[in-house]
Amino acid sequence: MLRRPETWVFVILLGSYAFFWHARDWNSASRLMLTYSIVDRGTVLLDGLDQQTGDIAKFHGRYYSDKLPGYSLLATLPYAVAKTVLGLPPHPRNVAGLAYWPADYWTTLGTSGFLSALSGVLLTILARDLGCGPRRSLLVGLGYGLATPAYAYATMSHGHQATAFSLLASFTLLWREKQARPAVRAFLAGVMAAYAAVIEIQVGPVSAILGFYLLAQVVTGQRKVARLGEFAVGASLPTLVLLGYNFLAFGSPWDMGYFHHATDAFQKVHSAENPLGLRGIAGARIIPLLWGGYRGLFFYAPILGLAIPGWVVLANRRKWGVAVVSAATVLAIFLVNLSYPEWTGGWSTGPRLLVPLIPFAMLPVAASLAAGGPLTTWVGVGLALAGGVLMLLFQGIGAHVPQFIADPLLDVVLPLWSGSPLPAWWVSGRFARNLVSLLIPGPLAQLPERWQGLQFVPLVAAQLIVIGAASRWIRRVPRPPVPGPADQQPGSNLGVDQE
């Protein structure tokens, strides 16, 4: 196991995510309150918990989560386990909004953190399939999990990381169909594709893209027609869960929390006629969403700069499955963000609403690394280090910077790290809660504020040590790439559906 890069990726990522305990925001609290209500009281009603978030729905005088239930349902398992093992009390009702609650930490780590680490594992495996050696595969997995905004959202109970895992897992099941039990894999791919839209409805177009990918495999003779039925059956299960939840909460399978926002700002965006709240595509948002310190994707995830040449590599190598699905997914999520009035994502780190596309953009990054020489690898390492430092700076101050700040790094993050006075609107401490601050609060409190950033040194030191150990331990012998079904050479039946 220690010679497998994916093992190291999982351990490093999950350990890094476990270091942080961020304060709640409205988005996280809305999802967590539904989880707590289900486990603590066996109901989807949030009455008594409505002061914990402004992201809430009100229907016939009762309170509900405004979010789709997918994330909250996933989170019930880690919360129930933590509650049982640690003896955590039920969440209090009818109290003012809480910034921290012990169950938040364990529930977030067991859901967002765990699934993000698994996404890193999947990317590491897919990088090997695309021709990367073990160390470059390690770079892909860690680059995703530590050097992009995925790092921030792995430590918060937003739905983005669970959505990203579901979509990536569905694609992995479809593209790596070479392995046994193709019927089961098609069924599970359908489950994962549909469940992503039960977490965040705006990724519905990507779920459709994955379905069309399977259809293309069937049309070209690489899959049996039966796989379509198995995928459809799998996709129907999460859909029925969503419809059942809607009926239970709102009396109709076609109703949902988005239609009943209690907050005026969101009432103006979402409605029964336009549940996604989308408007026309705003071309003026393209540059801010791609570059710049405000919400620029390449600014906050510089390693994705290798994705552009990577798509060329994939096309030249006729790896059409990876090339088309990854590009279509990135484009679909990007266009949805361009069309959404609240495109900034509110208080966030980077382009929050683009986070689910990042693992798909990492696939052409892996292709670039596989096709390039040592120089390309070192460029990738440099970009990953730049992104990792940036993410740590944001993580250190709580990973929430409001949308009205023009340059979050220069106007908020660096001043907080340097000891400047806290802004009047800042609602938490200078630095995020973390394992060091919780275990040794006394010594830290004696330090001047500008030196309290030293509490993150153990995390960085541990990461560097373990990454160095991983580089030495992982297997040096390259593994032959495992092409996906759409990538076969003429005359080869490798990966063709056989039973």
Disulfide bonds with the S-S distance in Angstrom:
none
